[in-house]
Amino acid sequence: MDLSKLISNSEIESGVSDDFSTKVIVRSPRPFAEAIASLPSYDRKRISEAIVSDEGGTVVPADIINKEIPGSVVEGLSALLPELVIHQEMMIDVATGSRSIQDVNDYYIARQARLSSLCEAAGTAYDNGHPDLWAWFHFYKENFASYAERRKYVRDLFKPTIEFAASRTPSSTAPREPTGWERVDRTLAKARAQIDTASGEEDYQTIGLLCREVMISLAQAVYDPEIHFSEDGVLPSPTDANRMLEGYVAHSFPGESYKEVRAHARAALSLALNLQHRRTATRKLAALCLEAATSATTVIAIISGRGD
């Protein structure tokens, strides 16, 4: 497996610890962090070796320091690879006595259903015929006496699907730190998940609708009618994102750059409206729209101080 794909969404940090040993810290969104944590020690060391080598280091730590980025989640088809890795390693752990079925069977069943759905959406086969870990237990007890045989069976079972997932083009928008505006973050996450499973014009139009909702929710989060005023003096309606953001930016970020920042938000909303009503919507337009909405959200978060 190409381990570089598992850390493609990660923040990497290497340096020297207080005891002068080399350390490698890998911070990842969920479920990538969980997938990295589930890897066997030799794979984690391979990640450490690659990072130290890329940065010109010579002393390789035996393991990485794996951390989850708080509040950062990758969903949809972009999460297919880590979900497969977690599932694979869970089956191996159970078959080699590292975990008990009672502790993890519910997680296995839920992930099994999720993987079947994701693989169907991605157009690839998922041939894991073990619906739960008890079924897997009876299968390996009857067919494989050694741990080595069980590991090989599981890795062979998952290899084609993992290779497919690793070869997929990464999602158009990398995960970013949540803003803390719950509805904005939730809708952006939904749009990111949707774009990875979208397959037709109507699906891409839905991305436009979600991005429009992001811009409206963003405007509602920062707009205060007592201190923010639109350029034309019209009191914005609750869904008039343009005027609300215009008033907010003019008050919070005055000066020469005001017009450029306002134009940035206006363009993001225009892209969303265009995509929402475009009957010939494409994935490329949806990706542009999502990136614009994400970028505009980041800009307003910076202005508000949430980007500090």
Secondary structure, 3 states (H helix, E strand, C coil): CCHHHCCCCCEEEEEECCCCCEEEEEEEEECHHHHHHHCCHHHHHHHHHHHHHHCCCCCCCCCCEEEEEEEEECCHHHHHHHHHHHHHHHHHHHHCCCCCHHHHHHHHHHHHHHHHHHHHHHCCCCCCCCCCHHHHHHHHHHHCCCHHHHHHHHHHHHHHHHHHHHHCCCCCCCCCCCCCCHHHHHHHHHHHHHHHHCCCHHHHHHHHHHHHHHHHHHHHHHCCCCCCCCCCCCCCCCCCHHHHHHHHHHHHCCCCCHHHHHHHHHHHHHHHHHHHHCCCCCHHHHHHHHHHHHHHHHHHHHHHCCCC
